[in-house]
Amino acid sequence: MTDSWSSAAPDLHLDWDPATGRSGLADALRDAIRSGRLPPGATLPSTRALAADLGVARGTVTRVYTDLAAEGYVRTAQGAPTRVASGVERPSSPPRSRPEKPVTRWTLQPGQPDLSAFPRTEWLAATRRVLQRTPATEFGYLEERGVAALRAALARYLARSRGVVADPDRIVVCGGHSHATWLLATALAARGDREIAFEDPSLWAFRRIAEAAGARVTGVPVDADGLVTSELDSPAVMVTPAHQFPLGVTLAPHRRGELARWASTAGAFVIEDDYDGEFRFDREPVGALQALAPERIAYAGTASKTLAPGLRLGWLVLPRTLVEPVRAAMADSGWRPPVLEQLVLAELLDSGGYDRHVRRCRGVYRSRRDRLLAALPEHLVPDGISAGLQLVLMLPGDGPGEDAVLGAARRHSLTVQPLGPHWVRPGPHPQGLVLGYGAPAEHAFQPTVRALLATLADVNLA
C-alpha cells in the first residue's frame, strides 16, 4: 500500500507494502531517489519520524538508511540529517514516439503575419483603458455569441471597411477561422447538410476540421476567375473570394453574382473566408461577397492575419437561420475566446487603433511582396493579384518537383510549404511552393529571401 510522511523533509509517497518488511522499504526509497522524486541533496525524515509515520520499529529505518548509505544512495553523518547523495544513476528518458521537427532559421510559412509587428503599445494602452472602466460583472461566464461590446464594434467596422451587412445579434465571436469552420460544419450537420464543397486547391487544414466535424468534403475547381461556379452541387461551399488561397486569384464579378444566385436558388449556404481581405495593395479591397445575399452567405473574419494567431479571435456574421445552430455548437464546444481580449479588440476597433495598425501592415507587406518579386528569376514570377501575405511559385513541369525543392530548403534552414497538400481531388496536379512573405520579422526578411534564392539555385531554378 502507499504511505506518506510529513515532517521537516518534503512530503513523499512511498509505494511500500509493510508485508515486504525492511527490504521492501529500502526498495521503495531507492525507487524514489532514482526517479527523482527525492532529488540530490533532499533531506530525509529522521529515523524516529519516519518510523512513527510508517508504524515500524525505529531500528528498521536505521538499518535501511545504513544500507542505502553503503550503496551510495544517501549521506549520513553523526548529528546531521540524512540527505540524498549526488551522482545516483537515474533511468534514461523513454524514447520519443516521433522525431522532433528540425528547427529552421528562416521561414516563409504562409498564413502567418510578422509577429514582431504586433501593436504592443496600442494593445497595452487599450487593455489599461478597458480594465479601468469595465465593471467586474463583465468578467463572468460569457454568452455564447461573445461580448456585446465587441459584436457591436465588429458590426460597425465590417460595414464600414468590408461592406458587410452586419447586425450584432447575428455575429458570433469565435477562436479564429479553424474554430469557425468547426462551428459551421457542426451547425450545418445538425440541419442535415453534411457535405461541404471546398475550392480546389484550398487550405488542407480546414478540410480536415470539417471532416472531423462530420462533413463530407468535395472539391470544386478554381481557374483564373476564381471558383468555377458551374461545378457546384453541394448544400454548402467555402470560398476565399477576395484573395483565393493558395492561388492568389480574386473571384471575378460575374462569378460573384453567379455564386450568390446559385445559393439563393438552391437554398445552399456559402461560407466566405475573408482571411486577409484588408491587404489589397494595388487598389481598394473588393467588398465582401456577403452583401450580395446576407441570408445565404456566412461571413468569416479573423484577427489572426492582422494581429496575431495566438490571440484566437475571429468572428462570424451569420444568416438568421444559422445563428441558433452555431450558438448551440458554441455551447457544446465548451470554449469561448477570453473576455478581456474581446474587450480590448473592441476598444481598438472603436478608437481607430486597429485601422492604423492595418494601414501600417499594408505598407510593410506590399513592400515585401515587391522585394520578393524583384528578387525572383523572371521565369518563376507568379500569377495572382497584388494582395495578402503569400504567393504561389509554380514549378516548371519539366524541372525539379516539390520534394527536391523542400530538400534543398532544409539544407538552407528554410521553411517553405508545398502546394501539393492543398489539392482536394486526385492528381496529377501542377506543383509549386506557397511562400508566406508575411511571416519573417523585418530584420530577417532579406536573409530569408537569400535563403530562398540559394534553395532555388541548388535545384537549378535560379
PABABA-585440 format. One line per field, with one value per residue (C-alpha): residue number from 1; x, y, z. Coordinates in Angstrom, 3 decimals, decimal comma. Layout:
<semis>
n	NUM;...
x	X;...
y	Y;...
z	Z;...
</semis>
This chain:
<semis>
n	1;2;3;4;5;6;7;8;9;10;11;12;13;14;15;16;17;18;19;20;21;22;23;24;25;26;27;28;29;30;31;32;33;34;35;36;37;38;39;40;41;42;43;44;45;46;47;48;49;50;51;52;53;54;55;56;57;58;59;60;61;62;63;64;65;66;67;68;69;70;71;72;73;74;75;76;77;78;79;80;81;82;83;84;85;86;87;88;89;90;91;92;93;94;95;96;97;98;99;100;101;102;103;104;105;106;107;108;109;110;111;112;113;114;115;116;117;118;119;120;121;122;123;124;125;126;127;128;129;130;131;132;133;134;135;136;137;138;139;140;141;142;143;144;145;146;147;148;149;150;151;152;153;154;155;156;157;158;159;160;161;162;163;164;165;166;167;168;169;170;171;172;173;174;175;176;177;178;179;180;181;182;183;184;185;186;187;188;189;190;191;192;193;194;195;196;197;198;199;200;201;202;203;204;205;206;207;208;209;210;211;212;213;214;215;216;217;218;219;220;221;222;223;224;225;226;227;228;229;230;231;232;233;234;235;236;237;238;239;240;241;242;243;244;245;246;247;248;249;250;251;252;253;254;255;256;257;258;259;260;261;262;263;264;265;266;267;268;269;270;271;272;273;274;275;276;277;278;279;280;281;282;283;284;285;286;287;288;289;290;291;292;293;294;295;296;297;298;299;300;301;302;303;304;305;306;307;308;309;310;311;312;313;314;315;316;317;318;319;320;321;322;323;324;325;326;327;328;329;330;331;332;333;334;335;336;337;338;339;340;341;342;343;344;345;346;347;348;349;350;351;352;353;354;355;356;357;358;359;360;361;362;363;364;365;366;367;368;369;370;371;372;373;374;375;376;377;378;379;380;381;382;383;384;385;386;387;388;389;390;391;392;393;394;395;396;397;398;399;400;401;402;403;404;405;406;407;408;409;410;411;412;413;414;415;416;417;418;419;420;421;422;423;424;425;426;427;428;429;430;431;432;433;434;435;436;437;438;439;440;441;442;443;444;445;446;447;448;449;450;451;452;453;454;455;456;457;458;459;460;461;462
x	0,000;1,066;2,144;3,489;5,311;5,010;7,829;10,598;11,512;9,485;6,241;6,853;4,546;6,150;4,705;5,532;3,741;4,506;4,466;7,724;9,477;12,851;13,900;10,674;11,117;14,668;13,429;10,751;13,333;15,738;12,921;12,071;15,717;16,307;13,073;13,983;11,085;13,852;16,431;20,134;20,548;16,984;16,637;15,092;12,982;14,742;14,678;12,310;9,894;9,805;9,338;6,421;4,841;5,134;4,325;7,557;10,383;12,979;15,705;14,168;14,510;18,029;19,181;17,539;19,369;22,641;22,175;21,349;24,410;26,628;25,155;25,789;22,151;22,314;24,864;24,781;26,800;26,653;24,318;23,309;20,203;20,324;20,447;20,170;23,607;24,528;25,562;22,911;22,281;18,782;16,898;17,178;14,145;11,901;12,440;10,302;7,363;8,293;11,282;11,224;10,750;14,036;14,442;14,893;16,397;14,346;10,643;8,255;5,400;2,121;-0,805;1,220;1,830;5,008;4,545;7,132;4,733;2,099;0,976;2,153;1,921;-1,612;-2,731;-1,334;-2,958;-6,295;-6,021;-5,475;-8,474;-10,645;-9,571;-10,119;-13,725;-15,065;-17,246;-16,370;-19,631;-18,321;-15,736;-18,284;-19,406;-19,941;-22,949;-22,172;-22,179;-19,465;-19,101;-21,814;-19,355;-17,170;-20,111;-21,318;-17,815;-17,398;-20,750;-19,646;-16,162;-17,231;-19,995;-17,563;-14,448;-15,792;-19,388;-20,785;-24,473;-23,798;-26,296;-24,659;-27,329;-26,126;-22,443;-20,719;-17,210;-15,091;-11,500;-10,333;-11,177;-10,329;-12,901;-15,346;-15,001;-15,802;-18,778;-20,264;-19,682;-21,304;-24,248;-24,819;-24,672;-27,321;-29,561;-28,857;-26,354;-23,385;-21,485;-19,271;-17,539;-14,111;-12,138;-9,607;-6,938;-7,719;-6,166;-5,940;-6,265;-9,783;-10,930;-9,623;-11,504;-14,733;-14,304;-13,661;-16,996;-18,732;-18,814;-18,155;-15,690;-15,743;-13,638;-14,654;-12,002;-10,533;-9,405;-8,191;-11,634;-11,815;-14,261;-15,885;-19,481;-20,940;-19,409;-21,294;-23,556;-23,397;-25,569;-22,645;-19,374;-16,427;-14,731;-11,967;-13,305;-11,148;-7,824;-8,064;-5,858;-3,436;-3,511;-3,987;-6,743;-9,855;-13,394;-14,428;-17,512;-19,632;-18,711;-19,647;-23,119;-23,443;-22,421;-24,934;-27,734;-26,854;-27,017;-30,380;-31,901;-30,542;-31,157;-27,458;-25,037;-21,808;-19,075;-16,985;-13,488;-12,211;-8,915;-6,778;-9,324;-7,738;-4,470;-5,023;-2,038;-2,825;-6,333;-9,097;-10,079;-13,056;-16,132;-17,369;-19,413;-21,813;-23,612;-24,999;-27,028;-26,864;-29,376;-27,343;-23,728;-21,935;-19,040;-15,937;-13,173;-10,186;-7,574;-5,001;-3,585;-3,925;-2,788;-1,602;-2,946;-2,148;-4,991;-7,505;-10,036;-12,365;-15,952;-18,901;-21,685;-24,471;-27,698;-30,577;-31,249;-27,703;-27,463;-29,092;-27,365;-23,967;-24,765;-25,679;-22,450;-20,507;-22,231;-21,381;-17,726;-17,350;-14,854;-15,066;-12,414;-11,308;-13,433;-10,507;-9,127;-12,594;-12,991;-9,526;-10,217;-13,492;-11,579;-9,031;-11,793;-13,705;-10,640;-9,185;-6,110;-6,979;-7,314;-3,970;-2,273;-3,773;-2,596;0,951;0,988;-0,428;2,585;5,023;3,567;3,285;6,989;7,860;5,863;7,542;11,015;10,357;9,049;12,057;14,423;12,820;14,056;11,832;10,707;9,315;7,308;3,910;0,402;-2,207;-3,294;-1,164;-2,601;-2,324;0,518;1,605;2,066;2,394;5,528;4,616;7,400;8,206;6,661;9,988;12,025;12,524;9,445;8,296;10,224;13,516;12,929;11,890;15,079;17,166;15,244;16,084;19,768;19,475;17,468;14,390;10,731;8,519;5,205;4,461;1,309;0,605;-1,337;-3,828;-5,309;-8,640;-9,166;-6,723;-3,939;-1,768;-1,624;0,804;3,498;4,558;5,510;3,308;5,573;4,418;6,325;4,400;5,983;9,585;10,406;11,509;15,177;15,090;13,272;16,266;18,269;15,168;14,932;18,621;17,991;15,139;17,328;20,071;17,479;16,276;19,861;20,540;17,858;18,799;15,789;17,753
y	0,000;3,625;5,543;9,062;11,140;14,810;16,350;18,866;16,867;17,102;15,147;11,832;8,982;5,555;2,631;0,210;-2,888;-3,476;-7,206;-6,781;-5,591;-3,879;-4,918;-3,572;-0,233;0,024;-0,709;1,989;4,579;3,535;3,995;7,448;8,512;7,028;8,508;11,991;12,311;12,670;14,858;15,136;16,990;16,352;15,809;12,534;12,358;11,380;7,693;8,424;10,472;8,003;5,044;6,802;7,721;4,182;2,361;0,350;-0,015;2,753;0,131;-0,984;2,517;2,890;-0,305;0,809;4,163;2,361;0,044;2,952;4,871;1,871;1,663;5,379;6,486;8,710;10,512;10,187;11,944;11,996;14,756;15,734;14,822;12,074;13,513;12,073;11,694;13,244;11,153;8,462;6,864;7,570;5,800;7,471;9,230;6,991;7,301;9,868;8,451;10,518;12,605;16,313;18,598;20,150;23,726;26,105;29,569;31,181;30,869;31,631;29,798;31,013;32,197;33,954;37,682;39,279;38,619;41,257;43,840;43,158;46,586;46,095;49,748;50,181;46,836;47,690;51,141;49,655;46,998;49,661;51,646;48,531;47,487;50,977;51,215;47,652;46,515;43,228;41,689;41,706;39,052;36,384;33,465;34,585;34,454;32,048;34,683;36,739;40,076;42,509;45,414;43,510;42,340;45,945;47,208;44,484;45,343;48,963;48,090;45,406;47,556;50,437;48,595;45,487;46,384;43,557;43,625;43,221;43,034;42,492;39,906;37,824;37,972;35,160;35,735;32,599;31,434;32,112;30,511;26,968;27,271;28,954;26,041;23,536;25,583;25,935;22,305;21,214;23,593;22,513;18,843;19,488;20,755;17,653;19,350;17,003;17,899;20,966;21,839;23,469;25,284;23,020;23,827;25,157;25,080;21,403;22,049;23,464;20,454;18,175;20,186;19,965;16,203;15,894;17,661;15,017;16,730;15,025;17,168;17,634;19,809;22,453;23,647;27,150;28,952;32,473;33,854;32,005;29,273;27,596;28,118;25,915;22,898;23,480;20,698;20,750;22,207;24,413;25,737;27,519;30,188;32,801;35,360;38,391;36,537;32,834;30,646;29,477;30,519;34,235;34,993;37,025;35,882;37,676;39,960;37,660;34,678;36,603;37,201;33,599;32,284;34,468;33,488;29,812;29,935;31,725;29,450;26,163;27,035;26,450;28,243;29,991;30,363;33,416;33,193;36,788;35,805;38,672;40,915;44,037;43,508;44,581;46,588;47,837;49,183;49,362;45,898;44,255;44,402;41,315;38,815;38,536;41,765;40,103;37,517;38,037;35,241;32,652;33,745;33,342;35,775;34,643;37,010;36,765;38,787;36,058;37,780;41,398;40,995;37,507;33,944;33,405;35,734;33,138;35,792;35,503;36,286;35,032;37,154;34,651;34,213;34,289;30,577;29,691;31,881;29,409;26,265;27,994;29,276;25,721;24,379;27,023;25,960;22,320;23,155;24,473;27,142;30,915;33,480;35,217;38,190;40,563;40,023;40,578;43,855;45,040;44,307;46,219;49,172;49,061;48,920;51,854;54,004;53,671;51,820;48,727;50,734;52,452;49,118;47,584;50,571;50,203;46,487;47,015;49,160;46,641;43,641;45,493;46,339;42,737;41,391;43,870;42,973;39,251;39,572;41,682;39,029;36,019;34,779;36,040;32,563;31,967;35,169;34,057;34,941;36,285;39,718;42,104;41,246;39,180;37,555;34,850;33,973;30,745;29,925;27,364;24,924;24,119;20,846;19,602;20,689;19,581;18,720;19,848;17,142;18,200;21,852;21,030;19,015;21,943;24,300;22,148;22,343;26,130;26,090;27,474;26,584;26,662;24,948;22,753;23,283;19,545;19,034;21,753;19,879;18,223;15,795;13,129;14,329;14,714;18,430;21,262;21,521;24,653;26,426;28,609;31,389;33,397;36,665;37,991;35,557;36,793;39,660;42,711;42,318;38,706;39,290;39,863;36,932;34,783;35,829;34,981;31,533;31,057;32,059;29,698;26,926;27,555;27,662;24,264;22,706;24,741;27,064;30,295
z	0,000;-0,267;2,831;3,204;5,743;6,595;8,576;8,055;4,956;1,722;1,545;-0,166;-1,093;-0,852;-2,749;0,077;1,304;5,005;4,309;2,366;5,520;5,590;2,070;0,588;2,372;1,040;-2,485;-2,178;-1,115;-3,887;-6,425;-5,033;-5,366;-8,828;-10,202;-8,988;-6,555;-3,968;-5,757;-4,824;-1,533;-0,368;3,376;4,510;7,678;10,858;11,686;14,574;12,416;9,522;11,854;13,517;10,174;8,799;12,035;12,128;14,614;14,590;14,234;10,915;9,469;10,890;9,147;5,861;5,999;6,774;3,777;1,452;2,644;1,929;-1,583;-2,219;-2,267;0,824;3,013;6,772;9,473;13,239;14,391;10,827;8,824;6,221;2,699;-0,818;-2,398;-5,722;-8,693;-8,304;-11,688;-12,963;-15,752;-19,118;-20,561;-22,653;-26,395;-28,161;-30,046;-33,087;-34,101;-33,437;-36,390;-37,473;-36,316;-39,229;-39,124;-41,886;-42,603;-45,439;-43,742;-45,290;-43,237;-40,559;-40,138;-38,848;-35,135;-34,253;-35,733;-33,079;-31,769;-28,194;-27,180;-28,533;-27,097;-23,663;-23,679;-24,752;-22,044;-19,395;-20,570;-20,574;-17,081;-15,706;-16,823;-17,086;-14,166;-12,513;-13,695;-17,281;-16,381;-15,501;-17,649;-21,205;-23,504;-26,352;-29,090;-27,401;-25,617;-26,734;-26,982;-29,453;-31,550;-31,835;-32,689;-35,313;-36,889;-37,314;-38,550;-41,032;-42,507;-42,992;-44,170;-45,934;-46,839;-44,718;-43,794;-40,085;-37,233;-33,798;-32,991;-35,959;-35,034;-33,133;-31,779;-32,125;-31,825;-35,376;-38,695;-37,610;-34,838;-37,235;-39,660;-36,919;-35,693;-39,169;-40,141;-36,872;-37,305;-40,909;-39,933;-37,274;-40,090;-42,163;-44,521;-44,253;-47,412;-47,840;-51,096;-50,951;-53,602;-55,275;-54,162;-50,682;-47,233;-46,311;-42,555;-42,857;-44,850;-42,121;-39,475;-41,481;-41,811;-38,074;-37,518;-39,628;-43,022;-46,337;-48,306;-52,077;-54,366;-56,929;-59,391;-59,427;-62,583;-63,361;-62,423;-59,111;-58,142;-61,163;-60,062;-62,798;-60,997;-57,735;-56,476;-52,658;-49,895;-48,781;-50,160;-48,554;-50,688;-50,419;-52,929;-52,088;-52,427;-53,160;-51,005;-52,197;-55,881;-55,223;-57,756;-56,954;-57,677;-60,880;-60,746;-62,915;-60,733;-57,587;-58,982;-60,146;-56,723;-54,870;-57,274;-57,002;-53,200;-53,225;-55,869;-54,496;-50,849;-50,240;-47,934;-48,880;-46,258;-47,154;-45,673;-45,704;-44,093;-45,453;-47,168;-45,647;-47,517;-51,120;-52,381;-55,883;-55,274;-52,685;-51,419;-53,090;-50,846;-49,079;-51,072;-48,124;-49,026;-52,185;-50,219;-46,434;-45,778;-47,702;-47,072;-43,736;-43,439;-41,507;-40,431;-38,121;-36,266;-36,925;-40,017;-38,897;-35,270;-34,267;-34,473;-30,804;-29,811;-31,096;-32,098;-35,073;-35,954;-37,953;-39,453;-39,991;-41,921;-39,450;-39,866;-38,769;-35,658;-33,283;-34,668;-34,420;-30,919;-29,890;-31,403;-29,486;-26,267;-26,963;-27,660;-24,109;-25,190;-25,615;-26,535;-23,322;-22,252;-21,746;-25,253;-26,715;-24,826;-25,856;-29,526;-29,259;-27,820;-30,664;-33,271;-31,790;-31,077;-34,581;-33,346;-35,353;-38,580;-38,005;-37,406;-40,569;-42,630;-41,286;-42,030;-45,502;-46,375;-44,899;-46,721;-50,014;-49,796;-49,020;-51,927;-54,275;-52,992;-53,285;-56,841;-57,819;-56,465;-58,177;-61,554;-64,377;-65,398;-61,895;-61,415;-60,061;-61,117;-58,704;-57,570;-55,520;-52,123;-48,991;-47,104;-49,555;-53,205;-55,164;-57,103;-59,765;-60,629;-64,283;-65,389;-66,747;-63,733;-60,146;-58,126;-54,702;-52,838;-54,397;-53,548;-49,977;-49,529;-50,743;-48,453;-45,437;-46,328;-46,218;-42,958;-44,721;-44,144;-47,244;-47,901;-50,931;-52,959;-53,099;-49,824;-50,758;-53,731;-52,969;-55,835;-57,012;-59,340;-61,172;-60,397;-61,090;-58,439;-56,639;-53,430;-51,231;-49,959;-46,946;-47,135;-44,132;-41,671;-41,224;-38,922;-40,902;-39,977;-41,213;-44,489;-46,784;-45,343;-45,837;-49,488;-49,926;-48,436;-50,921;-53,868;-52,680;-52,431;-55,986;-57,235;-55,663;-57,882;-60,980;-60,815;-60,328
</semis>
